[in-house]
């Protein structure tokens, strides 16, 4: 027998008394409603937090890719919009305030084969300043600073410019870095 919504509904109506079904539904909805902290896909923050200000990420790496800072800012902003109920604002009194600086964007050799570079590694590091203006445990609205870093491997037969020209490379870089920053802020990783 294949379980479908109709089969389950028929089963519930046939074998379970109506008051029991109502009690089970109430328990399920009460458990799902939660109170005190919003939680979406391991994302949690106080219900008092309503707004977020995301400043344009700065790029102060030794090698500056002009596309990286705006694309990373947009990628992180999209992640916040898609996974939270926070309203983005430009006001300086936003409940959450995020600023970030790309501090490293460098290539190193990561694997050697037959005495030649076989694989290169691009390391991207970002310093993030996160300010929660509603948290009384942060004296005088001090910021919480943290660093995130990700490595991206590519063939040593390609130059960095060739790798950067691949749309999938930048999409992966922006997604991975945005996820990392988001998780550190909203999932306490």
mmCIF file of the C-alpha atoms, coordinates in Angstrom:
data_MODEL
# 
_entry.id   MODEL 
# 
loop_
_atom_site.group_PDB 
_atom_site.id 
_atom_site.type_symbol 
_atom_site.label_atom_id 
_atom_site.label_alt_id 
_atom_site.label_comp_id 
_atom_site.label_asym_id 
_atom_site.label_entity_id 
_atom_site.label_seq_id 
_atom_site.pdbx_PDB_ins_code 
_atom_site.Cartn_x 
_atom_site.Cartn_y 
_atom_site.Cartn_z 
_atom_site.occupancy 
_atom_site.B_iso_or_equiv 
_atom_site.pdbx_formal_charge 
_atom_site.auth_seq_id 
_atom_site.auth_comp_id 
_atom_site.auth_asym_id 
_atom_site.auth_atom_id 
_atom_site.pdbx_PDB_model_num 
ATOM 1   C CA . UNK A 1 1   ? 0.000   0.000  0.000   1.00 0.00 ? 1   UNK A CA 1 
ATOM 2   C CA . UNK A 1 2   ? 1.372   3.420  -0.917  1.00 0.00 ? 2   UNK A CA 1 
ATOM 3   C CA . UNK A 1 3   ? 1.134   6.042  1.811   1.00 0.00 ? 3   UNK A CA 1 
ATOM 4   C CA . UNK A 1 4   ? -0.429  9.248  0.587   1.00 0.00 ? 4   UNK A CA 1 
ATOM 5   C CA . UNK A 1 5   ? -2.006  12.170 2.366   1.00 0.00 ? 5   UNK A CA 1 
ATOM 6   C CA . UNK A 1 6   ? -5.442  10.777 1.493   1.00 0.00 ? 6   UNK A CA 1 
ATOM 7   C CA . UNK A 1 7   ? -4.586  7.327  2.889   1.00 0.00 ? 7   UNK A CA 1 
ATOM 8   C CA . UNK A 1 8   ? -3.219  8.819  6.103   1.00 0.00 ? 8   UNK A CA 1 
ATOM 9   C CA . UNK A 1 9   ? -6.261  11.076 6.484   1.00 0.00 ? 9   UNK A CA 1 
ATOM 10  C CA . UNK A 1 10  ? -8.599  8.126  5.923   1.00 0.00 ? 10  UNK A CA 1 
ATOM 11  C CA . UNK A 1 11  ? -6.625  6.104  8.502   1.00 0.00 ? 11  UNK A CA 1 
ATOM 12  C CA . UNK A 1 12  ? -6.806  8.914  11.073  1.00 0.00 ? 12  UNK A CA 1 
ATOM 13  C CA . UNK A 1 13  ? -10.556 9.384  10.560  1.00 0.00 ? 13  UNK A CA 1 
ATOM 14  C CA . UNK A 1 14  ? -11.206 5.661  10.731  1.00 0.00 ? 14  UNK A CA 1 
ATOM 15  C CA . UNK A 1 15  ? -9.039  4.529  13.654  1.00 0.00 ? 15  UNK A CA 1 
ATOM 16  C CA . UNK A 1 16  ? -8.416  7.588  15.817  1.00 0.00 ? 16  UNK A CA 1 
ATOM 17  C CA . UNK A 1 17  ? -11.080 9.414  17.798  1.00 0.00 ? 17  UNK A CA 1 
ATOM 18  C CA . UNK A 1 18  ? -11.502 13.058 16.746  1.00 0.00 ? 18  UNK A CA 1 
ATOM 19  C CA . UNK A 1 19  ? -10.403 14.512 20.136  1.00 0.00 ? 19  UNK A CA 1 
ATOM 20  C CA . UNK A 1 20  ? -7.152  12.530 19.947  1.00 0.00 ? 20  UNK A CA 1 
ATOM 21  C CA . UNK A 1 21  ? -6.436  13.839 16.432  1.00 0.00 ? 21  UNK A CA 1 
ATOM 22  C CA . UNK A 1 22  ? -7.034  17.418 17.624  1.00 0.00 ? 22  UNK A CA 1 
ATOM 23  C CA . UNK A 1 23  ? -4.736  16.938 20.629  1.00 0.00 ? 23  UNK A CA 1 
ATOM 24  C CA . UNK A 1 24  ? -1.988  15.480 18.417  1.00 0.00 ? 24  UNK A CA 1 
ATOM 25  C CA . UNK A 1 25  ? -2.289  18.406 16.007  1.00 0.00 ? 25  UNK A CA 1 
ATOM 26  C CA . UNK A 1 26  ? -2.142  20.900 18.889  1.00 0.00 ? 26  UNK A CA 1 
ATOM 27  C CA . UNK A 1 27  ? 1.007   19.235 20.254  1.00 0.00 ? 27  UNK A CA 1 
ATOM 28  C CA . UNK A 1 28  ? 2.685   19.282 16.847  1.00 0.00 ? 28  UNK A CA 1 
ATOM 29  C CA . UNK A 1 29  ? 1.853   22.931 16.160  1.00 0.00 ? 29  UNK A CA 1 
ATOM 30  C CA . UNK A 1 30  ? 2.854   24.009 19.666  1.00 0.00 ? 30  UNK A CA 1 
ATOM 31  C CA . UNK A 1 31  ? 6.191   22.271 19.269  1.00 0.00 ? 31  UNK A CA 1 
ATOM 32  C CA . UNK A 1 32  ? 6.786   23.897 15.904  1.00 0.00 ? 32  UNK A CA 1 
ATOM 33  C CA . UNK A 1 33  ? 5.759   27.406 16.902  1.00 0.00 ? 33  UNK A CA 1 
ATOM 34  C CA . UNK A 1 34  ? 8.661   27.962 19.317  1.00 0.00 ? 34  UNK A CA 1 
ATOM 35  C CA . UNK A 1 35  ? 8.958   31.016 21.458  1.00 0.00 ? 35  UNK A CA 1 
ATOM 36  C CA . UNK A 1 36  ? 11.746  33.326 22.465  1.00 0.00 ? 36  UNK A CA 1 
ATOM 37  C CA . UNK A 1 37  ? 14.191  32.691 19.624  1.00 0.00 ? 37  UNK A CA 1 
ATOM 38  C CA . UNK A 1 38  ? 13.577  32.471 15.887  1.00 0.00 ? 38  UNK A CA 1 
ATOM 39  C CA . UNK A 1 39  ? 15.124  29.395 14.372  1.00 0.00 ? 39  UNK A CA 1 
ATOM 40  C CA . UNK A 1 40  ? 15.329  28.617 10.645  1.00 0.00 ? 40  UNK A CA 1 
ATOM 41  C CA . UNK A 1 41  ? 17.683  25.922 9.360   1.00 0.00 ? 41  UNK A CA 1 
ATOM 42  C CA . UNK A 1 42  ? 19.980  26.220 12.404  1.00 0.00 ? 42  UNK A CA 1 
ATOM 43  C CA . UNK A 1 43  ? 19.667  30.005 12.339  1.00 0.00 ? 43  UNK A CA 1 
ATOM 44  C CA . UNK A 1 44  ? 18.793  31.617 15.632  1.00 0.00 ? 44  UNK A CA 1 
ATOM 45  C CA . UNK A 1 45  ? 18.484  35.157 16.890  1.00 0.00 ? 45  UNK A CA 1 
ATOM 46  C CA . UNK A 1 46  ? 16.347  37.041 19.364  1.00 0.00 ? 46  UNK A CA 1 
ATOM 47  C CA . UNK A 1 47  ? 12.854  38.059 18.191  1.00 0.00 ? 47  UNK A CA 1 
ATOM 48  C CA . UNK A 1 48  ? 13.768  41.597 19.310  1.00 0.00 ? 48  UNK A CA 1 
ATOM 49  C CA . UNK A 1 49  ? 16.223  41.822 16.417  1.00 0.00 ? 49  UNK A CA 1 
ATOM 50  C CA . UNK A 1 50  ? 14.411  43.322 13.435  1.00 0.00 ? 50  UNK A CA 1 
ATOM 51  C CA . UNK A 1 51  ? 16.998  45.164 11.317  1.00 0.00 ? 51  UNK A CA 1 
ATOM 52  C CA . UNK A 1 52  ? 20.454  44.599 9.872   1.00 0.00 ? 52  UNK A CA 1 
ATOM 53  C CA . UNK A 1 53  ? 22.910  46.972 8.257   1.00 0.00 ? 53  UNK A CA 1 
ATOM 54  C CA . UNK A 1 54  ? 25.404  45.346 5.906   1.00 0.00 ? 54  UNK A CA 1 
ATOM 55  C CA . UNK A 1 55  ? 28.157  47.729 4.923   1.00 0.00 ? 55  UNK A CA 1 
ATOM 56  C CA . UNK A 1 56  ? 29.872  47.313 1.562   1.00 0.00 ? 56  UNK A CA 1 
ATOM 57  C CA . UNK A 1 57  ? 32.736  44.896 2.138   1.00 0.00 ? 57  UNK A CA 1 
ATOM 58  C CA . UNK A 1 58  ? 36.168  46.473 1.690   1.00 0.00 ? 58  UNK A CA 1 
ATOM 59  C CA . UNK A 1 59  ? 39.062  44.867 -0.175  1.00 0.00 ? 59  UNK A CA 1 
ATOM 60  C CA . UNK A 1 60  ? 42.475  45.500 1.354   1.00 0.00 ? 60  UNK A CA 1 
ATOM 61  C CA . UNK A 1 61  ? 44.219  42.328 0.187   1.00 0.00 ? 61  UNK A CA 1 
ATOM 62  C CA . UNK A 1 62  ? 47.644  42.501 -1.408  1.00 0.00 ? 62  UNK A CA 1 
ATOM 63  C CA . UNK A 1 63  ? 46.072  41.505 -4.726  1.00 0.00 ? 63  UNK A CA 1 
ATOM 64  C CA . UNK A 1 64  ? 42.711  43.180 -5.256  1.00 0.00 ? 64  UNK A CA 1 
ATOM 65  C CA . UNK A 1 65  ? 40.135  41.572 -7.487  1.00 0.00 ? 65  UNK A CA 1 
ATOM 66  C CA . UNK A 1 66  ? 37.720  44.466 -8.153  1.00 0.00 ? 66  UNK A CA 1 
ATOM 67  C CA . UNK A 1 67  ? 34.699  42.124 -8.456  1.00 0.00 ? 67  UNK A CA 1 
ATOM 68  C CA . UNK A 1 68  ? 35.168  40.323 -5.170  1.00 0.00 ? 68  UNK A CA 1 
ATOM 69  C CA . UNK A 1 69  ? 34.054  42.894 -2.578  1.00 0.00 ? 69  UNK A CA 1 
ATOM 70  C CA . UNK A 1 70  ? 30.774  43.888 -4.267  1.00 0.00 ? 70  UNK A CA 1 
ATOM 71  C CA . UNK A 1 71  ? 29.890  40.300 -5.179  1.00 0.00 ? 71  UNK A CA 1 
ATOM 72  C CA . UNK A 1 72  ? 30.669  39.047 -1.668  1.00 0.00 ? 72  UNK A CA 1 
ATOM 73  C CA . UNK A 1 73  ? 28.605  41.857 -0.135  1.00 0.00 ? 73  UNK A CA 1 
ATOM 74  C CA . UNK A 1 74  ? 25.682  40.977 -2.404  1.00 0.00 ? 74  UNK A CA 1 
ATOM 75  C CA . UNK A 1 75  ? 26.053  37.234 -1.799  1.00 0.00 ? 75  UNK A CA 1 
ATOM 76  C CA . UNK A 1 76  ? 26.024  37.687 1.972   1.00 0.00 ? 76  UNK A CA 1 
ATOM 77  C CA . UNK A 1 77  ? 23.088  40.119 1.752   1.00 0.00 ? 77  UNK A CA 1 
ATOM 78  C CA . UNK A 1 78  ? 21.099  37.614 -0.303  1.00 0.00 ? 78  UNK A CA 1 
ATOM 79  C CA . UNK A 1 79  ? 21.815  34.854 2.211   1.00 0.00 ? 79  UNK A CA 1 
ATOM 80  C CA . UNK A 1 80  ? 20.561  37.065 5.054   1.00 0.00 ? 80  UNK A CA 1 
ATOM 81  C CA . UNK A 1 81  ? 17.435  37.984 3.064   1.00 0.00 ? 81  UNK A CA 1 
ATOM 82  C CA . UNK A 1 82  ? 16.702  34.372 2.144   1.00 0.00 ? 82  UNK A CA 1 
ATOM 83  C CA . UNK A 1 83  ? 17.307  32.799 5.554   1.00 0.00 ? 83  UNK A CA 1 
ATOM 84  C CA . UNK A 1 84  ? 16.173  35.396 8.095   1.00 0.00 ? 84  UNK A CA 1 
ATOM 85  C CA . UNK A 1 85  ? 13.284  37.761 8.609   1.00 0.00 ? 85  UNK A CA 1 
ATOM 86  C CA . UNK A 1 86  ? 15.564  40.726 9.207   1.00 0.00 ? 86  UNK A CA 1 
ATOM 87  C CA . UNK A 1 87  ? 14.961  43.945 7.307   1.00 0.00 ? 87  UNK A CA 1 
ATOM 88  C CA . UNK A 1 88  ? 18.027  45.425 5.665   1.00 0.00 ? 88  UNK A CA 1 
ATOM 89  C CA . UNK A 1 89  ? 18.573  49.087 6.412   1.00 0.00 ? 89  UNK A CA 1 
ATOM 90  C CA . UNK A 1 90  ? 21.232  51.766 5.969   1.00 0.00 ? 90  UNK A CA 1 
ATOM 91  C CA . UNK A 1 91  ? 20.534  53.347 9.355   1.00 0.00 ? 91  UNK A CA 1 
ATOM 92  C CA . UNK A 1 92  ? 23.310  53.445 11.929  1.00 0.00 ? 92  UNK A CA 1 
ATOM 93  C CA . UNK A 1 93  ? 20.873  52.293 14.634  1.00 0.00 ? 93  UNK A CA 1 
ATOM 94  C CA . UNK A 1 94  ? 20.258  48.867 13.053  1.00 0.00 ? 94  UNK A CA 1 
ATOM 95  C CA . UNK A 1 95  ? 20.056  46.028 15.572  1.00 0.00 ? 95  UNK A CA 1 
ATOM 96  C CA . UNK A 1 96  ? 22.754  44.010 13.771  1.00 0.00 ? 96  UNK A CA 1 
ATOM 97  C CA . UNK A 1 97  ? 25.586  45.718 11.929  1.00 0.00 ? 97  UNK A CA 1 
ATOM 98  C CA . UNK A 1 98  ? 28.071  43.870 9.743   1.00 0.00 ? 98  UNK A CA 1 
ATOM 99  C CA . UNK A 1 99  ? 31.291  45.211 8.234   1.00 0.00 ? 99  UNK A CA 1 
ATOM 100 C CA . UNK A 1 100 ? 33.913  43.093 6.538   1.00 0.00 ? 100 UNK A CA 1 
ATOM 101 C CA . UNK A 1 101 ? 37.332  43.499 4.963   1.00 0.00 ? 101 UNK A CA 1 
ATOM 102 C CA . UNK A 1 102 ? 38.973  41.102 2.540   1.00 0.00 ? 102 UNK A CA 1 
ATOM 103 C CA . UNK A 1 103 ? 42.466  40.867 4.008   1.00 0.00 ? 103 UNK A CA 1 
ATOM 104 C CA . UNK A 1 104 ? 44.010  38.088 1.936   1.00 0.00 ? 104 UNK A CA 1 
ATOM 105 C CA . UNK A 1 105 ? 43.657  36.889 -1.640  1.00 0.00 ? 105 UNK A CA 1 
ATOM 106 C CA . UNK A 1 106 ? 46.763  34.911 -2.476  1.00 0.00 ? 106 UNK A CA 1 
ATOM 107 C CA . UNK A 1 107 ? 47.860  31.913 -4.500  1.00 0.00 ? 107 UNK A CA 1 
ATOM 108 C CA . UNK A 1 108 ? 50.250  29.235 -3.285  1.00 0.00 ? 108 UNK A CA 1 
ATOM 109 C CA . UNK A 1 109 ? 51.318  25.880 -4.652  1.00 0.00 ? 109 UNK A CA 1 
ATOM 110 C CA . UNK A 1 110 ? 49.433  23.090 -2.912  1.00 0.00 ? 110 UNK A CA 1 
ATOM 111 C CA . UNK A 1 111 ? 50.571  19.955 -4.765  1.00 0.00 ? 111 UNK A CA 1 
ATOM 112 C CA . UNK A 1 112 ? 53.687  18.997 -6.708  1.00 0.00 ? 112 UNK A CA 1 
ATOM 113 C CA . UNK A 1 113 ? 53.960  16.215 -9.268  1.00 0.00 ? 113 UNK A CA 1 
ATOM 114 C CA . UNK A 1 114 ? 57.172  15.323 -11.122 1.00 0.00 ? 114 UNK A CA 1 
ATOM 115 C CA . UNK A 1 115 ? 58.899  18.331 -9.530  1.00 0.00 ? 115 UNK A CA 1 
ATOM 116 C CA . UNK A 1 116 ? 56.315  20.739 -10.986 1.00 0.00 ? 116 UNK A CA 1 
ATOM 117 C CA . UNK A 1 117 ? 53.309  22.453 -9.472  1.00 0.00 ? 117 UNK A CA 1 
ATOM 118 C CA . UNK A 1 118 ? 50.236  20.314 -10.122 1.00 0.00 ? 118 UNK A CA 1 
ATOM 119 C CA . UNK A 1 119 ? 47.687  22.193 -8.048  1.00 0.00 ? 119 UNK A CA 1 
ATOM 120 C CA . UNK A 1 120 ? 47.499  25.757 -6.818  1.00 0.00 ? 120 UNK A CA 1 
ATOM 121 C CA . UNK A 1 121 ? 45.502  27.038 -3.886  1.00 0.00 ? 121 UNK A CA 1 
ATOM 122 C CA . UNK A 1 122 ? 43.789  30.411 -3.689  1.00 0.00 ? 122 UNK A CA 1 
ATOM 123 C CA . UNK A 1 123 ? 43.306  31.450 -0.075  1.00 0.00 ? 123 UNK A CA 1 
ATOM 124 C CA . UNK A 1 124 ? 40.712  34.102 0.639   1.00 0.00 ? 124 UNK A CA 1 
ATOM 125 C CA . UNK A 1 125 ? 40.504  35.559 4.146   1.00 0.00 ? 125 UNK A CA 1 
ATOM 126 C CA . UNK A 1 126 ? 37.945  38.029 5.438   1.00 0.00 ? 126 UNK A CA 1 
ATOM 127 C CA . UNK A 1 127 ? 37.939  39.938 8.713   1.00 0.00 ? 127 UNK A CA 1 
ATOM 128 C CA . UNK A 1 128 ? 34.377  40.546 9.949   1.00 0.00 ? 128 UNK A CA 1 
ATOM 129 C CA . UNK A 1 129 ? 33.129  43.019 12.524  1.00 0.00 ? 129 UNK A CA 1 
ATOM 130 C CA . UNK A 1 130 ? 29.707  42.155 13.912  1.00 0.00 ? 130 UNK A CA 1 
ATOM 131 C CA . UNK A 1 131 ? 27.849  44.522 16.212  1.00 0.00 ? 131 UNK A CA 1 
ATOM 132 C CA . UNK A 1 132 ? 24.674  43.592 18.081  1.00 0.00 ? 132 UNK A CA 1 
ATOM 133 C CA . UNK A 1 133 ? 23.256  46.851 19.446  1.00 0.00 ? 133 UNK A CA 1 
ATOM 134 C CA . UNK A 1 134 ? 20.597  45.021 21.488  1.00 0.00 ? 134 UNK A CA 1 
ATOM 135 C CA . UNK A 1 135 ? 22.892  42.653 23.396  1.00 0.00 ? 135 UNK A CA 1 
ATOM 136 C CA . UNK A 1 136 ? 23.425  43.976 26.943  1.00 0.00 ? 136 UNK A CA 1 
ATOM 137 C CA . UNK A 1 137 ? 26.386  41.629 27.450  1.00 0.00 ? 137 UNK A CA 1 
ATOM 138 C CA . UNK A 1 138 ? 28.403  43.662 24.938  1.00 0.00 ? 138 UNK A CA 1 
ATOM 139 C CA . UNK A 1 139 ? 29.619  46.688 26.887  1.00 0.00 ? 139 UNK A CA 1 
ATOM 140 C CA . UNK A 1 140 ? 29.045  49.965 25.063  1.00 0.00 ? 140 UNK A CA 1 
ATOM 141 C CA . UNK A 1 141 ? 28.001  48.134 21.888  1.00 0.00 ? 141 UNK A CA 1 
ATOM 142 C CA . UNK A 1 142 ? 31.475  46.726 21.307  1.00 0.00 ? 142 UNK A CA 1 
ATOM 143 C CA . UNK A 1 143 ? 31.886  44.681 18.189  1.00 0.00 ? 143 UNK A CA 1 
ATOM 144 C CA . UNK A 1 144 ? 32.658  41.012 17.971  1.00 0.00 ? 144 UNK A CA 1 
ATOM 145 C CA . UNK A 1 145 ? 35.494  40.439 15.510  1.00 0.00 ? 145 UNK A CA 1 
ATOM 146 C CA . UNK A 1 146 ? 36.259  37.176 13.763  1.00 0.00 ? 146 UNK A CA 1 
ATOM 147 C CA . UNK A 1 147 ? 38.105  35.939 10.711  1.00 0.00 ? 147 UNK A CA 1 
ATOM 148 C CA . UNK A 1 148 ? 36.981  33.467 8.083   1.00 0.00 ? 148 UNK A CA 1 
ATOM 149 C CA . UNK A 1 149 ? 39.245  31.842 5.550   1.00 0.00 ? 149 UNK A CA 1 
ATOM 150 C CA . UNK A 1 150 ? 38.603  29.439 2.693   1.00 0.00 ? 150 UNK A CA 1 
ATOM 151 C CA . UNK A 1 151 ? 40.885  27.649 0.255   1.00 0.00 ? 151 UNK A CA 1 
ATOM 152 C CA . UNK A 1 152 ? 40.038  27.023 -3.380  1.00 0.00 ? 152 UNK A CA 1 
ATOM 153 C CA . UNK A 1 153 ? 42.103  24.504 -5.341  1.00 0.00 ? 153 UNK A CA 1 
ATOM 154 C CA . UNK A 1 154 ? 42.724  24.783 -9.087  1.00 0.00 ? 154 UNK A CA 1 
ATOM 155 C CA . UNK A 1 155 ? 45.007  23.253 -11.702 1.00 0.00 ? 155 UNK A CA 1 
ATOM 156 C CA . UNK A 1 156 ? 48.510  24.729 -11.892 1.00 0.00 ? 156 UNK A CA 1 
ATOM 157 C CA . UNK A 1 157 ? 48.067  24.722 -15.669 1.00 0.00 ? 157 UNK A CA 1 
ATOM 158 C CA . UNK A 1 158 ? 45.697  27.674 -15.284 1.00 0.00 ? 158 UNK A CA 1 
ATOM 159 C CA . UNK A 1 159 ? 46.591  31.231 -14.357 1.00 0.00 ? 159 UNK A CA 1 
ATOM 160 C CA . UNK A 1 160 ? 44.656  33.033 -11.645 1.00 0.00 ? 160 UNK A CA 1 
ATOM 161 C CA . UNK A 1 161 ? 43.082  35.254 -14.324 1.00 0.00 ? 161 UNK A CA 1 
ATOM 162 C CA . UNK A 1 162 ? 41.841  32.164 -16.192 1.00 0.00 ? 162 UNK A CA 1 
ATOM 163 C CA . UNK A 1 163 ? 40.349  30.733 -13.024 1.00 0.00 ? 163 UNK A CA 1 
ATOM 164 C CA . UNK A 1 164 ? 38.701  34.049 -12.103 1.00 0.00 ? 164 UNK A CA 1 
ATOM 165 C CA . UNK A 1 165 ? 37.149  34.228 -15.584 1.00 0.00 ? 165 UNK A CA 1 
ATOM 166 C CA . UNK A 1 166 ? 35.200  31.030 -14.894 1.00 0.00 ? 166 UNK A CA 1 
ATOM 167 C CA . UNK A 1 167 ? 31.758  32.010 -13.630 1.00 0.00 ? 167 UNK A CA 1 
ATOM 168 C CA . UNK A 1 168 ? 31.458  28.835 -11.542 1.00 0.00 ? 168 UNK A CA 1 
ATOM 169 C CA . UNK A 1 169 ? 34.653  29.726 -9.660  1.00 0.00 ? 169 UNK A CA 1 
ATOM 170 C CA . UNK A 1 170 ? 33.326  33.093 -8.493  1.00 0.00 ? 170 UNK A CA 1 
ATOM 171 C CA . UNK A 1 171 ? 29.906  31.648 -7.740  1.00 0.00 ? 171 UNK A CA 1 
ATOM 172 C CA . UNK A 1 172 ? 31.520  28.983 -5.515  1.00 0.00 ? 172 UNK A CA 1 
ATOM 173 C CA . UNK A 1 173 ? 33.832  31.482 -3.846  1.00 0.00 ? 173 UNK A CA 1 
ATOM 174 C CA . UNK A 1 174 ? 31.006  33.913 -3.040  1.00 0.00 ? 174 UNK A CA 1 
ATOM 175 C CA . UNK A 1 175 ? 28.680  31.137 -1.850  1.00 0.00 ? 175 UNK A CA 1 
ATOM 176 C CA . UNK A 1 176 ? 31.283  29.490 0.393   1.00 0.00 ? 176 UNK A CA 1 
ATOM 177 C CA . UNK A 1 177 ? 32.509  32.735 1.941   1.00 0.00 ? 177 UNK A CA 1 
ATOM 178 C CA . UNK A 1 178 ? 28.942  34.045 2.432   1.00 0.00 ? 178 UNK A CA 1 
ATOM 179 C CA . UNK A 1 179 ? 27.946  30.770 4.100   1.00 0.00 ? 179 UNK A CA 1 
ATOM 180 C CA . UNK A 1 180 ? 30.978  30.904 6.381   1.00 0.00 ? 180 UNK A CA 1 
ATOM 181 C CA . UNK A 1 181 ? 30.283  34.494 7.506   1.00 0.00 ? 181 UNK A CA 1 
ATOM 182 C CA . UNK A 1 182 ? 26.562  33.817 7.888   1.00 0.00 ? 182 UNK A CA 1 
ATOM 183 C CA . UNK A 1 183 ? 27.164  30.699 9.988   1.00 0.00 ? 183 UNK A CA 1 
ATOM 184 C CA . UNK A 1 184 ? 29.546  32.512 12.308  1.00 0.00 ? 184 UNK A CA 1 
ATOM 185 C CA . UNK A 1 185 ? 26.971  35.250 12.934  1.00 0.00 ? 185 UNK A CA 1 
ATOM 186 C CA . UNK A 1 186 ? 23.688  33.316 12.985  1.00 0.00 ? 186 UNK A CA 1 
ATOM 187 C CA . UNK A 1 187 ? 24.665  29.785 13.980  1.00 0.00 ? 187 UNK A CA 1 
ATOM 188 C CA . UNK A 1 188 ? 27.466  30.501 16.481  1.00 0.00 ? 188 UNK A CA 1 
ATOM 189 C CA . UNK A 1 189 ? 29.956  28.303 14.610  1.00 0.00 ? 189 UNK A CA 1 
# 
